């Protein structure tokens, strides 16, 4: 609730308020005719949403509901508004026609915008417009009114807006705006002085580049608390603008929780890497097993502070409350005062970005790491479904195969409370949990790429970043979405996901055991896990036609598989068909180690701009001989290919991999070292043995549910504790599948 009820409200419950949510909407009109008391209760429910009030009219089919609703809208609302009482017309606050978009048109012999314009004039409190996908409604025509509009959602509307639309007086109080996928540039909306009250902006698929984002951050600064920039053309450079201008300058991170979470040491700042921040671990924090890790933050108390607490004093959230919704429905409810947890004012005020979506851009994992460091603990909800492991550059193009790319995010420490203090909901590439990057490479089938990622790339990924995300990495997280999960696996992917579900059950049991009537409040833990799967290669038609047979090509005299398109023609040396060598382009010079490196084998002197001053630093490049193959490849990339950017402190994951805790690292080269020097192509037998990940997960869940139900019968009316011995996680598990073809299975949901 936004506020606790008064004593009078608590002891004199109106029974109508208890039963109203359970009454069918089709009975609202009849109940409003009984007496004034019932009218006060049900008329606002009936008239709140003008277009949706005719949803339940006793028609069974969806087709009939749409037709009946449109008929009711045109006849009763547009045609009869003049005959309605002013008191009734004041109840309408939302106009939502998203569900009818594309199926039926308002244009029935007259201009629907003219009719809607008249309706807007006669509905004095109409302030929220949801017209996503409508082809026959133009807000530039029907919203030309003196009254302020609070919410406008017009995603994927194909009608272009005039340049002067954004300067309409009615939009000066606009709080929520969604113009995703609409024609035209976003530039007119970025003029200084316009949209002063805007707090939520969604501009997906608007071709926003770094320059446009720079203008956006200059215009809005910290006025926005939610920003959706997915499906645009942003690069790592854009994140500097977001971190420096749109996030509140106060740092929420502190060493108050050192024993549980560790603490941060702050150093200098470089242009590409950002601030040098090192995590200092306590005896408990590195293993995430402190006994008090599941307790909410206690109220702060300073015995030497005699001043009264300030309401506007910024500190991190205690981790117990829900996340403020930035969806169009959630913001609409909030603006109308219908949110049970947040007051309307919280949706209309802002202290910088807390909700950010960067999915489907050109931002690398190094850029995401930098952003989460720059966020100063303010982000509560973050989404980026896929990211290249390293940013594209000339040096990486020379060192890596041109057609090969790795996608994923492996910097687990950036999601810990010590860095991301308020983070509650995350949507990231599945590698954060599975440690399996997505491999893209020409000349191999989808199945072969999946197999190679698990059998060849995964072992190196585990050596480079040994620490994967587990539920107790950040017990404050309540929702996690893993994206781009393959549907087929030869085993490791299934094991990783099943193990994560087991850890969720263990966390659930520990939190349950820690709860007591008189004890401190506990965190909820991770309660929602969503798995977003890629299309099943079998649905696309499983074939090995893409997998080239090197031996056959050699025997035929054709050029065999090469990672390089411009490789100089030279005599082919026969080699086994199951191995593809990642050889360097012979036309590119290979840099040899200089004498100074031979005498200082583990460190290399490098020039770096620290706080805008050029400084020489010693960067760890590893020993000449190492049992870790990633270290050897990292050293080769640094010395032979001069990949020496993104210099920064070793992360906790890299420390576990063997890098000295106090060392500096070339982070781009370290990430690139995950790519194996040779790739063994799988046989058809290997690929045919790969299992359906979804089927295996469902089998695991059904086995756990069966054990849980059996225990329920044994316990009778008593509550079955979570965790062992059944191991069935009681949270919400959601599964989403993409359809490869029209005849593919639809999306599924099961617990």
Buried (B, 14 or more C-beta within 10 A) or exposed (E): EBEEEEEEEEEEEEEBEEEBEEBEBEEBEEBBEEEEEBBEBBBBBBBBBBBBBBBBBEBEEEEEBBBBBBEBBBEBBBEEBEEBEEEBBBBBBBBBBBBBBEEBBBEEEEBBBEBBBBBBBBBEBBBBBBBBBBBBBBBBBBBBBEBBBBBBBBBBBEBEBEEEBBBBEBBBBBBBBBBBBBEBEBBBBBEEEBBEBBBBBBBBBBEBBBEBBBBBBEBBBBBBBBBBBBBBBBBBBBBBBBBEBBBBEEBBBBBBBBBBBBBBEEBBBBEBBBBBBBBBBBEBBBEBEBEEBBBBBEEEEEEEEEEEEEEEEBBBBBBEEEBBBBBBEBBBBBBBEEBEEBBBEBBBEBBBBBBBBBBBBBBBBBBBBBBBBBBBBBBBBBBBBBBBBBBEEEBBEBBBBBBBBBBBBBBBBBBBBBBBBBBBBBBBBBBBBBBBBBBBBBBBBBBBBBBBBBBBBBBBBBBBBBBBBBBBBBBBBBBBBBBBBBBBBBEBBBEBBBBBBBBBBBBBBBBBEBEEEEEEBBBBBBBBBBBBBBBBBBBBEBEBEEBBBBBEBBEEEEEBBBBBEEBEEEEEEEBEBEEBBBEBBEEBEEEEBEEEBEEEBBBBEBEBBBEEEEEEBEBBBBBEEBEBBBBBBBBBBBBBBBBBBBBBBBBBBBBBBBBEBEBBBBBBBBBBBBBBEEBBBBBEEBBEEBBBBBEBBBEBBEEBBEBBEEBBEEEEEEEBBBBEEBBBBBBEBBBBBBEBEEEBEEEEEEE
